[in-house]
């Protein structure tokens, strides 16, 4: 009786959303379609334009739950078959959408490179990209066709690949999460140091739960583009270096914000290599880093806080976790107080049922005073998401709040575990 019921339930789910049960092989080949876009505008208007299409051997993203996403993100890319069936979807965030919250976006317009990977379709598809603002409203969209036989789709990663080494093998290479560490600012003589830095970062990552318990589900490689100069650019000091990814400090004029805006160069370096999630290690002792959902995580390597920073930034890029800190001098107003953020580890209490309300003890005050410590460590503490008031975090401290806290809080651990399960179960 139970077996019959199970079959009926699955059949109903498939009927309700055909994409939930799509067979990867029905629509896609075992190759990657890379779609390059330019996102441009200011804080008033935003635009999306297609730049270039590329294809490379192998597909290293999800093969199940193709039309589902584990988190909403600040944008989504959707692929539909000619009959309108959604056959692939992914979510993301971008530096462009972050930048439009800064004062510079009030007086000028800029364009940003953005690169997205989807499985290579067997037949013509319709691809749509949507960007959302901090109110979770659509602010820009763009739709175009992709014809797989288009002779102008550039072939990359077939003959010449960047040298790389496998650092950690997954138990099941066909059902795992692929991470690529990429060297930035390492000369040929410093590649031994890069591999040592990768081991340090990877050991730090998989010392944290839930990554430690789920270690067998990850495949990790170290990618070794050689840099002409050692280190990275530091504009406020007038230092500009020739490195593979053009990384630099002072992103958005914030000294510690270390990023790269050259996403096409990043993905050129990775062409033909097994990767989906990217961790860039920058060969510098100066403090800095950044993490963008389903784009990349970037961290300095020679600062004493290297290990906690690379783990913190992976919380952003892999699991879409928000920053749980707030400073008087850096209030960005990125989270309207009358809108519930999509990130799982912060809340404005507008829709707290969708967050960690189920994890609270019955006697936990809401909001939770700093003087009160719940039995399980989970509460509702003010100051989070760069806001001193009205945005709340789940714990007094967490890896997403400070570099000195050794662990992710229970809410962040649950959010990360859900993402791991999404990709591998």
Secondary structure per residue as TSV (DSSP state, phi and psi in degrees):
chain	resnum	aa	ss	phi	psi
A	1	X	-	360.0	-43.2
A	2	X	H	-63.2	-39.2
A	3	X	H	-64.9	-40.6
A	4	X	H	-64.4	-42.8
A	5	X	H	-61.7	-41.4
A	6	X	H	-59.8	-43.9
A	7	X	H	-63.6	-40.4
A	8	X	H	-64.4	-42.8
A	9	X	H	-61.8	-46.6
A	10	X	H	-63.0	-41.6
A	11	X	H	-62.0	-39.5
A	12	X	H	-64.4	-41.9
A	13	X	H	-62.9	-41.4
A	14	X	H	-65.0	-38.7
A	15	X	H	-67.3	-38.1
A	16	X	H	-68.6	-35.2
A	17	X	-	-146.8	93.9
A	18	X	G	-55.1	-33.2
A	19	X	G	-66.8	-25.5
A	20	X	G	-60.1	-33.0
A	21	X	G	-109.8	17.3
A	22	X	-	-62.1	140.0
A	23	X	-	-86.9	124.0
A	24	X	H	-51.0	-43.9
A	25	X	H	-69.3	-15.4
A	26	X	H	-68.4	-30.4
A	27	X	H	-120.9	-20.4
A	28	X	E	-129.9	155.5
A	29	X	E	-99.3	171.6
A	30	X	E	-85.3	59.4
A	31	X	E	-142.7	165.4
A	32	X	E	-108.7	134.2
A	33	X	E	-102.6	119.3
A	34	X	E	-102.0	126.0
A	35	X	E	-116.0	119.0
A	36	X	E	-100.2	130.0
A	37	X	E	-123.8	161.0
A	38	X	E	-114.5	123.9
A	39	X	E	-102.3	127.3
A	40	X	E	-140.6	157.1
A	41	X	E	142.9	-151.1
A	42	X	-	-148.6	-160.9
A	43	X	S	-80.0	-3.0
A	44	X	S	-103.1	-42.6
A	45	X	-	-138.6	145.4
A	46	X	E	-132.2	146.0
A	47	X	E	-136.5	153.6
A	48	X	E	-125.4	134.6
A	49	X	E	-136.1	142.6
A	50	X	E	-75.9	135.1
A	51	X	E	-105.3	-60.8
A	52	X	E	-157.0	153.5
A	53	X	E	-115.3	136.9
A	54	X	E	-135.4	156.6
A	55	X	E	-133.2	146.4
A	56	X	E	-141.6	157.7
A	57	X	E	-69.9	143.0
A	58	X	-	85.5	142.4
A	59	X	-	-121.2	124.2
A	60	X	-	-119.4	15.7
A	61	X	S	-97.6	-161.1
A	62	X	-	-69.4	148.1
A	63	X	S	-120.5	-3.1
A	64	X	S	-125.4	164.4
A	65	X	S	49.3	47.2
A	66	X	T	-63.8	-30.4
A	67	X	T	-100.8	6.7
A	68	X	-	-101.9	157.2
A	69	X	-	-131.7	144.0
A	70	X	S	-77.5	-17.8
A	71	X	S	-152.0	157.8
A	72	X	-	-69.4	-43.9
A	73	X	-	72.0	178.9
A	74	X	S	-94.3	3.9
A	75	X	E	-168.1	162.8
A	76	X	E	-143.5	147.4
A	77	X	E	-116.5	132.9
A	78	X	E	-127.8	137.3
A	79	X	E	-117.3	128.7
A	80	X	E	-124.2	143.8
A	81	X	E	-71.8	171.1
A	82	X	T	-62.0	-26.3
A	83	X	T	-84.8	4.3
A	84	X	S	93.8	-6.3
A	85	X	-	-65.7	128.4
A	86	X	E	-73.3	120.6
A	87	X	E	-114.8	-7.8
A	88	X	E	-164.2	145.1
A	89	X	E	-153.7	145.1
A	90	X	E	-146.8	156.8
A	91	X	E	-112.9	163.5
A	92	X	E	-162.3	170.1
A	93	X	-	-130.5	166.1
A	94	X	-	-141.7	155.0
A	95	X	H	-65.3	-31.9
A	96	X	H	-59.0	-46.5
A	97	X	H	-68.7	-28.6
A	98	X	H	-71.0	-42.9
A	99	X	H	-60.4	-35.0
A	100	X	T	-67.6	-7.7
A	101	X	T	-86.9	-9.4
A	102	X	S	-89.7	159.9
A	103	X	G	-61.4	-31.8
A	104	X	G	-57.9	-33.5
A	105	X	G	-71.2	-9.7
A	106	X	G	-81.6	-18.7
A	107	X	T	-121.3	-7.3
A	108	X	-	-150.2	166.2
A	109	X	-	-115.2	146.8
A	110	X	E	-139.5	161.8
A	111	X	E	-120.6	148.4
A	112	X	E	-130.5	138.2
A	113	X	E	-74.0	141.1
A	114	X	E	-143.0	137.9
A	115	X	E	-126.6	132.9
A	116	X	E	-130.1	142.3
A	117	X	E	-108.6	131.1
A	118	X	E	-134.4	157.5
A	119	X	E	-65.6	146.0
A	120	X	E	-70.0	119.8
A	121	X	E	-74.3	152.3
A	122	X	S	-80.6	-29.2
A	123	X	S	-131.6	174.3
A	124	X	-	-57.4	136.2
A	125	X	E	-130.8	164.8
A	126	X	E	-113.7	123.7
A	127	X	E	-110.5	133.4
A	128	X	E	-125.5	140.3
A	129	X	E	-122.8	133.4
A	130	X	E	-129.1	139.8
A	131	X	E	-114.4	141.2
A	132	X	E	-119.6	151.0
A	133	X	-	-92.1	-174.0
A	134	X	T	-69.4	-11.6
A	135	X	T	-93.2	7.2
A	136	X	S	65.1	29.2
A	137	X	-	-102.3	145.0
A	138	X	E	-70.4	128.3
A	139	X	E	-114.0	-17.6
A	140	X	E	-159.0	147.4
A	141	X	E	-149.9	155.9
A	142	X	E	-153.3	133.1
A	143	X	E	-128.3	137.3
A	144	X	E	-151.4	162.7
A	145	X	E	-94.2	150.1
A	146	X	E	-126.6	122.8
A	147	X	-	-105.6	114.3
A	148	X	T	-58.3	-25.9
A	149	X	T	-86.9	3.4
A	150	X	-	-56.9	121.9
A	151	X	T	-70.5	-13.3
A	152	X	T	-93.4	4.5
A	153	X	S	-74.4	117.4
A	154	X	E	-76.3	134.5
A	155	X	E	-94.2	124.5
A	156	X	-	-133.8	160.4
A	157	X	S	70.7	17.4
A	158	X	S	-95.0	-39.0
A	159	X	S	-112.3	-46.6
A	160	X	-	-112.8	113.5
A	161	X	-	-113.6	149.8
A	162	X	-	-63.7	134.9
A	163	X	-	-57.0	139.5
A	164	X	E	-150.2	161.7
A	165	X	E	-129.4	145.9
A	166	X	E	-81.0	126.8
A	167	X	E	-98.0	-37.5
A	168	X	E	-151.7	128.9
A	169	X	-	-99.2	137.5
A	170	X	-	-76.0	155.3
A	171	X	S	-64.8	-34.5
A	172	X	-	-128.5	101.9
A	173	X	T	-65.3	-20.5
A	174	X	T	-90.0	-6.5
A	175	X	S	-144.5	75.4
A	176	X	S	-150.8	176.1
A	177	X	E	-106.6	123.2
A	178	X	E	-98.5	121.6
A	179	X	E	-115.9	136.3
A	180	X	E	-119.9	121.6
A	181	X	E	-85.0	133.9
A	182	X	E	-121.7	132.1
A	183	X	E	-77.8	133.4
A	184	X	E	-133.4	118.5
A	185	X	S	82.4	23.6
A	186	X	-	-107.4	121.8
A	187	X	-	-75.4	172.9
A	188	X	G	-56.7	-38.4
A	189	X	G	-72.7	-13.6
A	190	X	G	-103.5	8.1
A	191	X	H	-66.5	-30.0
A	192	X	H	-62.2	-39.6
A	193	X	H	-64.6	-40.5
A	194	X	H	-58.6	-47.6
A	195	X	H	-62.9	-36.1
A	196	X	H	-65.3	-41.6
A	197	X	H	-65.2	-37.1
A	198	X	H	-61.2	-45.2
A	199	X	H	-61.5	-41.0
A	200	X	H	-62.0	-46.5
A	201	X	H	-64.8	-44.5
A	202	X	H	-67.6	-39.9
A	203	X	H	-62.3	-40.1
A	204	X	H	-64.7	-42.8
A	205	X	H	-59.7	-50.6
A	206	X	T	-87.6	10.0
A	207	X	T	-88.0	-13.7
A	208	X	S	-95.0	140.6
A	209	X	T	-83.0	143.7
A	210	X	T	-91.5	5.1
A	211	X	T	-59.5	-38.2
A	212	X	T	-59.4	-45.8
A	213	X	T	-72.4	-22.2
A	214	X	T	-107.8	17.7
A	215	X	G	-55.5	-36.9
A	216	X	G	-66.9	-11.2
A	217	X	G	-91.9	4.1
A	218	X	E	-115.8	136.7
A	219	X	E	-112.4	128.2
A	220	X	E	-127.5	131.7
A	221	X	E	-124.5	157.7
A	222	X	E	-116.7	118.8
A	223	X	E	-103.6	133.4
A	224	X	-	-120.1	64.1
A	225	X	-	-69.2	134.5
A	226	X	-	-86.8	133.8
A	227	X	-	-98.0	141.4
A	228	X	S	-68.6	-40.3
A	229	X	S	-111.0	152.4
A	230	X	S	-89.3	135.3
A	231	X	S	100.2	-153.5
A	232	X	-	-145.2	167.5
A	233	X	B	-76.0	143.8
A	234	X	B	-133.7	82.3
A	235	X	G	-54.7	-39.1
A	236	X	G	-65.7	-17.3
A	237	X	G	-102.5	3.3
A	238	X	T	73.0	21.8
A	239	X	B	-102.6	119.4
A	240	X	-	-125.3	128.3
A	241	X	-	-122.5	155.4
A	242	X	-	-94.2	102.4
A	243	X	-	-127.7	160.7
A	244	X	T	-58.7	-33.3
A	245	X	T	-113.0	4.2
A	246	X	-	56.8	34.7
A	247	X	-	-69.1	157.5
A	248	X	B	-163.5	153.9
A	249	X	S	-75.7	180.0
A	250	X	-	67.5	25.1
A	251	X	G	-58.4	130.9
A	252	X	G	54.9	28.6
A	253	X	G	65.4	21.2
A	254	X	-	-102.2	115.4
A	255	X	T	-56.3	-41.4
A	256	X	T	-83.5	-3.6
A	257	X	B	-83.7	99.6
A	258	X	-	-102.3	117.3
A	259	X	B	-144.9	176.8
A	260	X	-	-125.6	139.7
A	261	X	-	-100.5	-2.1
A	262	X	-	-94.8	70.9
A	263	X	H	-71.9	-29.0
A	264	X	H	-65.6	-41.7
A	265	X	H	-63.7	-39.8
A	266	X	H	-58.5	-49.3
A	267	X	H	-75.1	-25.0
A	268	X	H	-62.5	-42.2
A	269	X	H	-61.0	-34.9
A	270	X	H	-92.1	-3.4
A	271	X	T	-56.8	129.5
A	272	X	T	83.2	0.0
A	273	X	S	-103.4	144.0
A	274	X	-	-68.5	109.7
A	275	X	-	-157.1	151.9
A	276	X	S	-138.0	-46.3
A	277	X	E	-104.6	139.7
A	278	X	E	-121.4	131.0
A	279	X	E	-122.1	114.8
A	280	X	E	-96.6	124.7
A	281	X	E	-103.4	123.0
A	282	X	E	-105.0	126.7
A	283	X	-	-79.0	76.2
A	284	X	-	-150.4	153.4
A	285	X	S	-94.5	-10.1
A	286	X	S	-76.9	139.2
A	287	X	-	-67.5	132.5
A	288	X	-	170.1	164.1
A	289	X	E	171.5	-175.2
A	290	X	E	-175.5	156.3
A	291	X	E	-147.7	130.9
A	292	X	E	-127.6	128.8
A	293	X	T	-52.3	125.4
A	294	X	T	53.3	29.4
A	295	X	T	-121.5	-73.5
A	296	X	E	-166.3	165.0
A	297	X	E	-119.7	132.8
A	298	X	E	-132.8	136.0
A	299	X	E	-147.9	147.6
A	300	X	E	-69.0	163.5
A	301	X	S	-118.6	-23.5
A	302	X	S	-105.4	7.4
A	303	X	S	-87.3	152.3
A	304	X	T	-62.1	-20.6
A	305	X	T	-95.9	14.2
A	306	X	H	-52.1	-52.8
A	307	X	H	-62.4	-51.3
A	308	X	H	-65.0	-31.8
A	309	X	H	-68.4	-44.1
A	310	X	H	-65.0	-33.7
A	311	X	H	-70.6	-44.2
A	312	X	H	-57.5	-47.6
A	313	X	H	-67.5	-30.0
A	314	X	H	-69.5	-28.3
A	315	X	H	-58.6	-37.4
A	316	X	H	-69.5	-56.0
A	317	X	H	-73.3	-31.8
A	318	X	H	-91.7	-46.9
A	319	X	H	-108.3	0.3
A	320	X	-	66.2	28.0
A	321	X	-	-76.0	145.7
A	322	X	-	-90.7	159.3
A	323	X	-	-69.1	137.6
A	324	X	-	-104.5	16.6
A	325	X	-	-111.3	168.2
A	326	X	-	-153.5	137.6
A	327	X	B	-123.4	147.8
A	328	X	T	-57.4	-39.6
A	329	X	T	-86.0	-2.7
A	330	X	B	-140.1	68.8
A	331	X	-	-105.4	112.9
A	332	X	-	-96.1	-15.5
A	333	X	-	63.6	35.4
A	334	X	-	-77.5	-15.0
A	335	X	S	-122.9	99.9
A	336	X	-	-57.4	136.4
A	337	X	T	-74.2	-11.0
A	338	X	T	-101.6	11.3
A	339	X	S	-127.8	135.9
A	340	X	-	-79.9	123.2
A	341	X	-	-65.1	155.0
A	342	X	S	-80.0	-22.4
A	343	X	S	-63.7	139.0
A	344	X	T	-76.8	-15.9
A	345	X	T	-107.9	12.0
A	346	X	E	-137.1	157.5
A	347	X	E	-150.5	151.2
A	348	X	-	-106.4	5.7
A	349	X	S	70.5	11.4
A	350	X	S	-75.7	-30.5
A	351	X	S	-144.3	63.4
A	352	X	G	-67.3	-22.8
A	353	X	G	-60.6	-25.6
A	354	X	G	-83.7	-1.8
A	355	X	T	-111.2	-120.8
A	356	X	T	-112.2	25.3
A	357	X	G	-58.3	-34.3
A	358	X	G	-68.9	-12.8
A	359	X	G	-97.0	-2.8
A	360	X	S	-79.6	143.5
A	361	X	-	-67.5	152.7
A	362	X	T	-61.0	-28.2
A	363	X	T	-98.2	13.6
A	364	X	-	-80.2	121.4
A	365	X	-	-65.2	152.2
A	366	X	S	-135.9	113.3
A	367	X	S	-63.1	166.8
A	368	X	-	-102.0	123.3
A	369	X	-	-63.4	147.9
A	370	X	T	-60.3	-24.2
A	371	X	T	-77.9	-11.8
A	372	X	-	-100.5	131.1
A	373	X	-	-118.7	108.0
A	374	X	-	-63.3	156.4
A	375	X	T	-60.1	-37.1
A	376	X	T	-98.3	6.9
A	377	X	S	79.4	1.1
A	378	X	-	-105.0	123.6
A	379	X	-	-141.7	-152.3
A	380	X	-	-139.1	92.9
A	381	X	E	-106.4	133.0
A	382	X	E	-74.4	155.7
A	383	X	E	88.1	100.4
A	384	X	E	-169.0	164.3
A	385	X	T	55.0	36.7
A	386	X	T	66.9	15.0
A	387	X	E	-119.8	130.8
A	388	X	E	-77.7	-24.6
A	389	X	E	-131.4	141.0
A	390	X	E	86.9	-9.7
A	391	X	E	-119.6	133.7
A	392	X	E	-122.7	151.0
A	393	X	E	-115.7	167.4
A	394	X	S	-86.7	-19.9
A	395	X	S	-142.0	162.0
A	396	X	S	-61.5	-37.2
A	397	X	-	-148.2	159.5
A	398	X	-	-169.0	159.9
A	399	X	T	-58.1	-26.5
A	400	X	T	-84.9	1.6
A	401	X	T	-111.2	-50.4
A	402	X	-	-135.0	157.3
A	403	X	S	-79.0	-14.2
A	404	X	S	-87.4	-19.5
A	405	X	-	-75.7	131.4
A	406	X	-	-79.6	-13.9
A	407	X	S	-134.9	161.8
A	408	X	-	-74.8	144.9
A	409	X	-	-70.9	166.9
A	410	X	H	-56.5	-36.4
A	411	X	H	-67.9	-43.4
A	412	X	H	-67.1	-37.5
A	413	X	H	-62.0	-42.5
A	414	X	H	-64.3	-41.3
A	415	X	H	-62.9	-43.2
A	416	X	H	-64.4	-43.8
A	417	X	H	-60.5	-38.4
A	418	X	H	-62.5	-37.9
A	419	X	H	-69.3	-43.3
A	420	X	H	-59.1	-45.4
A	421	X	H	-63.5	-38.3
A	422	X	H	-57.5	-43.5
A	423	X	H	-79.1	-23.6
A	424	X	H	-121.2	-8.4
A	425	X	-	-108.6	360.0
